[in-house]
Amino acid sequence: MPTPTKGPRLGGGPAHERLMLANLAASLFEHKRITTTVTKAKRLKPYAERLVTFAKRGDLASRRRVLGLISNKGVVHELFTDIAQAVENRDGGYTRITKIGNRKGDNAPMAVIELVLEPVSAKQAVVAEATSAAKRDADKKEAAAAAPAAEEAPAAEEAAATEEAPAAEEAATEEAPAAEEAAEAPAAEEKEAK
């Protein structure tokens, strides 16, 4: 939540300030960039970014919450469909303030506040790709470190199996003639019975 500002409000009272911020946000979402004073732009930035965050959620409760602040349904629809889709991969920083000098009439400092709708920069995409590659390499190293230990265990089992195998083969060869004799005995008994 934005920190409260010190000093006088933008309008005469709190209700007037809320209405001014809502109207500025509606104009920003409708036109994608507006020119206003630096003070109003700084106050609008967290307000507008919070509304964009609600739009990124996209559920009905968020839409109703934004409709409570901005009464123009067309602007809210554009916010939830176009703007939210354009900034879905961005984690924050949906607006940009650029100072443009002073106003001619009263010398008030002016600024342009605009929505940042371009995709996340290529540099950030490269950084994200590098971190994922580093994570994959770390996982491979862990798997490689675990693989020799896993290979040693089957090798030990194979060695134990090879030691037991000759003994098992000898026992099998000794049991095989006995099994053949046992199989022949009932056959001989049947012949005698006939």
BAFI-3210 file (N, C-alpha, C; in Angstrom, 3 decimals, decimal comma, padded with zeros to 6 digits):
// residues 194
n [1|2|3|4|5|6|7|8|9|10|11|12|13|14|15|16|17|18|19|20|21|22|23|24|25|26|27|28|29|30|31|32|33|34|35|36|37|38|39|40|41|42|43|44|45|46|47|48|49|50|51|52|53|54|55|56|57|58|59|60|61|62|63|64|65|66|67|68|69|70|71|72|73|74|75|76|77|78|79|80|81|82|83|84|85|86|87|88|89|90|91|92|93|94|95|96|97|98|99|100|101|102|103|104|105|106|107|108|109|110|111|112|113|114|115|116|117|118|119|120|121|122|123|124|125|126|127|128|129|130|131|132|133|134|135|136|137|138|139|140|141|142|143|144|145|146|147|148|149|150|151|152|153|154|155|156|157|158|159|160|161|162|163|164|165|166|167|168|169|170|171|172|173|174|175|176|177|178|179|180|181|182|183|184|185|186|187|188|189|190|191|192|193|194]
n.u [000,846|000,529|002,523|001,218|000,838|002,400|001,249|-000,977|-003,948|-004,669|-007,073|-009,812|-010,724|-010,755|-012,599|-012,782|-010,177|-010,029|-011,866|-010,567|-008,220|-009,372|-010,527|-008,212|-006,902|-008,731|-008,541|-005,873|-005,893|-007,560|-006,324|-003,694|-001,459|-000,945|-000,729|000,189|000,501|003,572|003,205|000,574|000,977|002,786|001,185|-000,751|000,520|000,967|-001,724|-002,825|-001,240|-002,008|-004,631|-004,118|-002,928|-005,116|-006,564|-004,944|-005,405|-008,010|-010,466|-013,977|-014,514|-012,381|-012,888|-015,304|-014,420|-012,726|-014,597|-016,006|-014,393|-013,715|-016,028|-016,624|-017,554|-016,539|-013,847|-012,953|-013,342|-011,490|-009,179|-009,135|-009,019|-007,245|-005,021|-004,276|-003,571|-001,396|000,527|000,984|003,285|004,909|006,238|005,695|005,809|004,168|003,673|005,142|006,875|007,681|009,424|008,659|009,234|008,302|004,977|003,598|001,845|001,527|003,935|004,118|005,541|005,598|004,613|004,717|002,755|002,700|001,522|003,388|003,600|005,084|006,740|008,523|011,892|014,580|016,957|016,167|014,862|017,015|018,462|016,647|016,650|019,310|019,423|017,692|019,128|021,427|020,313|019,477|021,995|023,061|021,309|021,985|024,616|024,201|022,801|024,800|026,663|025,262|024,983|027,469|027,467|025,117|025,826|027,808|026,419|024,755|026,916|028,098|026,004|025,958|028,421|028,035|026,009|027,320|029,056|027,280|026,106|027,697|027,489|024,771|024,370|025,743|024,220|021,867|022,581|023,063|020,566|019,078|019,486|018,325|015,753|015,024|015,099|013,063|010,930|010,932|010,316|007,463|006,517|007,520|006,204|003,612|003,781|004,287|001,936|000,143]
n.v [-001,181|002,248|004,794|007,249|010,630|013,700|016,942|019,222|017,950|016,810|017,832|019,692|018,145|014,802|013,193|014,554|014,269|011,467|011,174|012,688|011,158|008,792|009,673|010,529|008,053|006,653|008,170|007,678|004,901|004,870|006,491|005,699|007,309|010,318|013,861|015,657|017,364|017,016|016,314|015,273|013,119|011,553|010,826|009,417|007,174|004,817|004,279|003,686|001,491|-000,362|-000,847|-002,044|-004,364|-005,610|-006,030|-007,875|-010,131|-010,785|-011,913|-012,024|-010,664|-008,876|-007,336|-006,120|-004,657|-002,796|-001,534|-000,212|001,921|003,132|004,388|004,099|001,686|000,827|001,600|000,059|-002,474|-002,407|-002,188|-004,674|-006,501|-005,715|-004,201|-005,684|-008,100|-007,295|-006,728|-009,071|-010,654|-009,013|-008,024|-005,787|-002,171|-000,847|001,638|004,698|007,639|010,678|013,613|016,778|019,457|022,871|024,262|026,719|028,789|028,930|028,035|025,493|022,337|019,874|016,573|013,513|010,742|007,359|004,176|001,193|-000,809|-002,342|-005,485|-007,435|-006,530|-007,593|-008,022|-008,679|-011,041|-012,587|-012,726|-014,171|-016,558|-017,325|-017,765|-019,938|-021,794|-022,050|-023,210|-025,647|-026,746|-026,992|-028,905|-031,049|-031,486|-032,294|-034,636|-036,054|-036,323|-037,923|-040,139|-041,771|-042,883|-044,260|-046,014|-047,492|-048,956|-050,813|-052,180|-053,418|-055,068|-056,675|-057,937|-059,425|-061,007|-062,424|-063,915|-065,496|-066,816|-069,024|-070,854|-071,211|-072,303|-074,740|-075,969|-076,147|-077,897|-080,164|-080,659|-081,060|-083,775|-085,208|-084,284|-085,188|-087,935|-088,135|-087,430|-089,506|-091,672|-091,696|-092,158|-094,675|-096,159|-095,958|-097,441|-099,959|-100,399|-100,835]
n.w [000,000|-000,772|000,784|003,008|001,946|002,891|003,838|002,021|000,425|-002,956|-003,947|-002,555|-000,433|000,997|-000,468|-002,873|-003,773|-004,142|-006,247|-008,204|-008,609|-009,529|-011,936|-013,289|-013,518|-015,111|-017,464|-018,065|-018,588|-020,759|-022,740|-022,692|-022,179|-020,405|-019,858|-017,069|-013,885|-012,008|-009,338|-009,276|-011,008|-009,576|-007,431|-008,761|-009,823|-007,945|-007,471|-010,009|-010,722|-008,843|-009,635|-012,105|-011,226|-010,017|-012,352|-013,640|-012,113|-012,838|-012,031|-011,074|-008,691|-008,539|-010,798|-010,062|-007,908|-009,114|-010,741|-008,797|-008,314|-010,773|-012,911|-015,592|-017,741|-020,179|-020,121|-017,994|-019,063|-021,164|-019,640|-018,303|-020,405|-022,648|-021,527|-019,230|-020,403|-021,919|-020,005|-018,600|-018,161|-016,759|-013,659|-012,180|-012,055|-013,995|-014,966|-016,188|-015,439|-016,908|-016,763|-018,157|-018,144|-017,303|-016,961|-019,118|-018,283|-015,330|-014,438|-013,388|-012,552|-015,028|-016,184|-018,044|-017,755|-018,437|-019,653|-019,421|-021,894|-023,596|-024,253|-021,759|-021,347|-023,537|-022,226|-019,615|-020,211|-021,048|-018,674|-017,102|-018,531|-018,188|-015,423|-015,207|-016,721|-015,157|-012,918|-013,993|-014,618|-012,042|-011,014|-012,675|-011,857|-009,228|-009,721|-011,059|-009,029|-007,319|-008,880|-009,042|-006,465|-006,616|-008,621|-007,390|-005,496|-007,056|-008,202|-006,018|-005,328|-007,599|-007,386|-005,064|-005,992|-008,007|-006,467|-005,105|-007,193|-008,384|-006,298|-006,213|-008,727|-008,509|-006,555|-007,936|-010,004|-008,527|-007,495|-009,758|-010,950|-008,901|-009,009|-011,500|-011,083|-009,217|-010,796|-012,601|-011,030|-010,319|-012,868|-013,431|-011,524|-012,468|-014,810|-013,784|-012,470|-014,471]
ca.u [000,000|001,381|002,625|000,439|001,628|002,261|000,864|-002,366|-004,394|-004,735|-008,300|-010,186|-010,909|-010,418|-013,508|-012,392|-008,919|-010,348|-012,486|-009,547|-007,358|-010,141|-010,637|-006,893|-006,640|-009,579|-007,938|-004,632|-006,209|-008,215|-005,418|-002,392|-000,523|-001,557|000,160|-000,367|001,580|004,425|002,585|-000,554|001,508|003,358|000,072|-001,509|001,296|000,592|-003,163|-003,047|-000,586|-002,849|-005,759|-003,610|-002,742|-006,454|-006,939|-004,183|-006,093|-009,029|-011,687|-015,153|-014,387|-011,460|-013,586|-016,282|-013,677|-012,278|-015,799|-016,367|-013,540|-013,836|-017,420|-016,756|-017,423|-015,689|-012,450|-012,659|-013,233|-010,198|-008,155|-009,103|-008,723|-006,060|-003,878|-003,849|-002,912|-000,114|001,492|000,861|004,602|005,635|005,975|005,400|006,294|003,276|003,607|006,416|006,722|008,756|009,247|008,777|009,460|007,271|003,846|003,839|001,011|001,809|005,268|004,009|006,312|004,714|005,157|003,901|002,668|002,242|001,547|004,502|002,924|005,986|007,080|009,674|013,070|015,371|017,965|015,530|014,607|018,303|018,774|015,774|017,124|020,577|019,164|017,124|020,212|022,267|019,589|019,558|023,358|023,201|020,571|022,774|025,765|023,701|022,488|026,073|027,268|024,483|025,092|028,509|027,019|024,092|026,492|028,541|025,474|024,473|028,133|028,239|024,974|026,366|029,517|027,432|025,237|028,245|029,569|026,211|025,688|028,273|026,931|023,398|024,439|026,122|023,052|020,875|023,015|022,882|019,137|018,488|019,346|017,377|014,421|014,731|014,805|011,753|009,941|010,900|009,754|006,022|006,265|007,811|005,131|002,420|004,004|004,155|000,526|-000,584]
ca.v [000,000|003,433|005,540|008,482|011,817|014,780|018,199|019,311|016,987|017,363|018,624|020,356|017,173|013,436|012,690|015,189|013,649|010,129|011,336|013,138|010,017|007,854|010,246|010,463|006,654|006,316|008,804|006,970|003,604|005,108|007,101|005,047|008,296|011,622|014,904|016,255|017,889|015,987|015,885|014,384|011,899|010,737|010,291|008,506|005,975|003,632|004,042|003,023|000,182|-001,249|-001,238|-002,987|-005,635|-006,221|-006,473|-009,080|-011,262|-011,087|-012,558|-011,164|-009,799|-007,793|-006,451|-005,316|-003,717|-001,705|-000,797|000,670|003,109|003,741|004,123|003,884|000,250|000,628|001,717|-001,113|-003,612|-002,281|-002,478|-006,106|-007,325|-005,312|-003,790|-006,796|-009,086|-006,751|-006,686|-010,284|-011,178|-007,986|-008,185|-004,498|-001,077|-000,759|003,023|005,411|009,100|011,425|015,055|017,468|020,895|023,625|024,767|028,109|029,757|029,105|027,485|024,245|021,255|018,946|015,248|012,590|009,410|006,457|002,749|000,463|-001,941|-003,166|-006,703|-007,374|-006,306|-008,759|-008,217|-009,412|-012,396|-013,287|-012,994|-015,263|-017,780|-017,694|-018,340|-021,277|-022,668|-022,317|-024,149|-026,958|-027,248|-027,409|-030,160|-032,097|-031,788|-033,090|-035,968|-036,714|-036,677|-039,025|-041,290|-042,727|-043,603|-045,194|-047,052|-048,347|-049,867|-051,954|-052,955|-054,265|-056,108|-057,607|-058,749|-060,392|-061,945|-063,326|-064,857|-066,440|-067,505|-070,363|-071,737|-071,518|-073,202|-076,068|-076,540|-076,460|-079,103|-081,314|-080,906|-081,450|-085,229|-085,708|-083,947|-086,098|-089,247|-088,045|-087,381|-090,828|-092,648|-091,889|-092,737|-096,104|-096,737|-096,064|-098,560|-101,187|-100,572|-101,253]
ca.w [000,000|-000,834|002,036|002,956|001,638|003,860|003,225|001,570|-000,579|-004,313|-004,075|-001,311|000,629|000,612|-001,497|-004,125|-004,197|-004,665|-007,558|-009,143|-008,936|-010,352|-013,273|-013,914|-013,869|-016,260|-018,636|-018,361|-019,197|-022,044|-023,718|-022,494|-021,654|-020,164|-019,359|-015,864|-013,056|-011,413|-008,078|-009,589|-011,611|-008,499|-006,643|-009,614|-010,145|-007,165|-007,630|-011,296|-010,714|-008,038|-010,478|-013,107|-010,520|-009,937|-013,699|-013,949|-011,470|-013,832|-011,548|-010,972|-007,521|-008,901|-011,745|-009,304|-007,077|-009,991|-011,153|-007,693|-008,353|-012,104|-013,271|-017,033|-017,991|-021,354|-019,689|-017,162|-019,978|-021,850|-018,633|-017,990|-021,578|-023,406|-020,713|-018,376|-021,258|-022,368|-018,899|-017,803|-017,805|-016,009|-012,226|-011,569|-012,890|-015,150|-015,424|-016,293|-015,342|-017,565|-016,559|-019,453|-017,990|-016,590|-017,733|-019,500|-017,568|-013,906|-014,183|-012,623|-013,184|-015,740|-016,453|-018,823|-017,155|-019,488|-019,351|-020,033|-022,526|-024,382|-023,527|-020,870|-022,196|-023,913|-021,189|-018,528|-020,695|-021,028|-017,275|-016,675|-019,185|-017,565|-014,107|-015,381|-017,176|-013,993|-012,065|-014,645|-014,439|-010,651|-010,875|-013,333|-011,001|-008,103|-010,240|-011,352|-007,750|-006,756|-009,780|-008,643|-005,282|-007,072|-009,402|-006,462|-004,849|-007,913|-008,403|-004,836|-005,431|-008,650|-006,851|-004,149|-006,805|-008,697|-005,467|-004,794|-008,411|-008,527|-005,279|-006,613|-009,886|-008,006|-005,875|-008,966|-010,720|-007,627|-007,335|-011,038|-011,084|-007,914|-009,497|-012,613|-010,496|-008,593|-011,868|-013,229|-010,095|-010,496|-014,191|-013,317|-010,720|-013,316|-015,730|-013,019|-012,127|-015,651]
c.u [000,884|001,394|001,827|001,345|001,382|001,860|-000,569|-002,682|-004,476|-005,961|-008,574|-010,296|-010,612|-011,310|-013,136|-011,103|-009,167|-010,958|-011,472|-008,637|-008,091|-010,272|-009,297|-006,568|-007,470|-009,011|-006,653|-004,915|-006,844|-007,213|-004,003|-001,297|-001,239|-000,482|-000,527|000,788|002,350|003,791|001,435|-000,061|002,080|002,272|-000,714|-000,795|000,918|-000,889|-003,433|-002,419|-001,372|-004,046|-005,320|-003,378|-004,076|-006,869|-006,189|-004,794|-007,240|-010,304|-012,796|-015,050|-013,465|-012,126|-014,585|-015,582|-013,193|-013,474|-016,305|-015,570|-013,667|-015,213|-017,617|-016,501|-016,533|-014,205|-012,054|-012,510|-011,891|-009,048|-008,017|-008,747|-007,386|-004,847|-003,373|-003,124|-001,533|000,944|001,495|002,215|005,432|005,242|005,634|005,923|005,484|003,190|004,999|006,121|007,942|008,489|009,518|008,992|008,281|006,183|004,033|003,070|001,426|003,144|005,228|004,817|005,374|005,420|004,184|003,922|002,051|002,314|002,721|003,914|003,856|006,387|008,322|010,930|013,839|016,424|017,379|015,222|015,887|018,691|017,925|016,233|018,421|020,351|018,558|018,197|021,141|021,601|019,639|020,944|023,582|022,477|021,336|023,967|025,341|023,389|023,768|026,771|026,540|024,639|026,227|028,105|025,967|024,722|027,251|027,611|025,108|025,722|028,348|027,211|025,348|027,477|028,972|026,650|026,158|028,854|028,525|025,838|026,356|027,696|025,515|023,398|024,799|024,937|022,007|021,272|022,858|021,405|018,505|018,419|018,343|015,957|014,042|014,368|013,422|010,660|009,823|010,214|008,247|005,703|006,504|006,707|003,874|002,569|003,816|002,683|-000,258|-000,266]
c.v [001,233|004,182|006,830|009,683|012,876|016,050|018,170|018,276|017,658|018,249|019,335|019,381|015,768|012,867|013,269|014,567|012,254|010,211|011,798|011,985|009,001|008,367|010,229|009,033|006,234|006,926|008,096|005,644|003,780|005,566|006,517|006,009|009,629|012,576|015,573|016,823|016,732|015,443|014,924|013,074|010,973|010,115|009,259|007,170|004,764|003,271|003,249|001,627|-000,828|-001,731|-002,227|-004,354|-006,351|-006,771|-007,742|-010,308|-011,736|-011,724|-011,522|-010,203|-008,617|-006,805|-005,565|-004,279|-002,522|-000,880|000,112|001,962|003,867|003,389|003,829|002,407|-000,051|000,677|000,502|-002,352|-003,587|-002,607|-003,984|-006,967|-006,941|-005,069|-004,944|-007,864|-008,596|-006,785|-007,960|-010,857|-010,194|-008,080|-006,884|-003,405|-000,922|000,653|003,642|006,906|009,750|012,913|015,791|018,968|021,565|024,116|026,262|029,096|029,985|028,493|026,225|023,152|020,207|017,612|014,477|011,268|008,504|005,016|002,104|-000,829|-002,800|-004,401|-006,506|-007,345|-007,591|-009,050|-009,016|-010,834|-013,216|-013,635|-014,151|-016,592|-018,260|-018,315|-019,734|-022,260|-023,018|-023,323|-025,555|-027,576|-027,741|-028,734|-031,315|-032,487|-032,622|-034,508|-036,744|-037,133|-037,860|-040,284|-042,231|-043,526|-044,631|-046,320|-048,007|-049,353|-051,026|-052,806|-053,893|-055,394|-057,141|-058,517|-059,817|-061,428|-062,914|-064,325|-065,915|-067,280|-068,873|-071,337|-072,146|-072,473|-074,624|-076,740|-076,942|-077,718|-080,336|-081,660|-081,400|-082,972|-085,792|-085,429|-084,855|-087,479|-089,246|-088,032|-088,777|-091,850|-092,769|-092,501|-094,252|-096,800|-096,926|-097,237|-099,895|-101,454|-101,073|-102,681]
c.w [000,000|000,496|001,928|002,697|002,696|003,125|002,737|000,495|-001,937|-004,492|-002,765|-000,163|000,136|-000,485|-002,862|-004,663|-004,781|-006,052|-008,609|-009,564|-009,816|-011,778|-014,009|-014,355|-015,079|-017,542|-019,041|-019,063|-020,576|-023,105|-023,670|-022,028|-021,506|-019,662|-018,182|-015,043|-012,424|-010,138|-008,330|-010,186|-010,535|-007,622|-007,435|-009,813|-009,282|-007,296|-008,901|-011,309|-009,883|-008,850|-011,564|-012,461|-010,347|-011,297|-014,077|-013,276|-012,355|-013,319|-011,355|-009,797|-007,825|-009,849|-011,005|-008,438|-007,905|-010,462|-010,043|-007,699|-009,674|-012,642|-014,758|-017,348|-019,191|-020,993|-018,857|-018,041|-020,706|-020,896|-018,420|-019,198|-022,209|-022,513|-019,855|-019,184|-021,696|-021,269|-018,074|-017,380|-016,990|-014,541|-011,522|-012,484|-014,149|-015,706|-015,413|-016,254|-015,979|-017,376|-017,871|-019,320|-017,310|-017,534|-017,958|-018,617|-016,135|-013,490|-013,307|-013,319|-013,771|-015,984|-017,337|-018,076|-018,208|-019,006|-020,081|-020,595|-023,361|-023,567|-022,670|-021,726|-022,451|-022,857|-020,031|-018,946|-020,686|-019,596|-016,759|-017,273|-018,544|-016,189|-014,221|-015,853|-016,017|-013,064|-012,662|-014,469|-013,017|-010,413|-011,509|-012,481|-009,803|-008,543|-010,535|-010,064|-007,121|-007,597|-009,387|-007,404|-005,673|-007,884|-008,498|-005,810|-005,772|-008,155|-007,223|-004,877|-006,477|-008,150|-005,901|-004,933|-007,529|-007,725|-005,150|-006,002|-008,565|-007,512|-005,658|-007,799|-009,451|-007,344|-006,893|-009,717|-009,843|-007,501|-008,625|-011,207|-010,087|-008,372|-010,648|-012,093|-009,877|-009,650|-012,519|-012,321|-010,250|-011,860|-014,150|-012,540|-011,568|-014,284|-015,005|-012,703|-013,304|-015,901]
res [m|p|t|p|t|k|g|p|r|l|g|g|g|p|a|h|e|r|l|m|l|a|n|l|a|a|s|l|f|e|h|k|r|i|t|t|t|v|t|k|a|k|r|l|k|p|y|a|e|r|l|v|t|f|a|k|r|g|d|l|a|s|r|r|r|v|l|g|l|i|s|n|k|g|v|v|h|e|l|f|t|d|i|a|q|a|v|e|n|r|d|g|g|y|t|r|i|t|k|i|g|n|r|k|g|d|n|a|p|m|a|v|i|e|l|v|l|e|p|v|s|a|k|q|a|v|v|a|e|a|t|s|a|a|k|r|d|a|d|k|k|e|a|a|a|a|a|p|a|a|e|e|a|p|a|a|e|e|a|a|a|t|e|e|a|p|a|a|e|e|a|a|t|e|e|a|p|a|a|e|e|a|a|e|a|p|a|a|e|e|k|e|a|k]
***
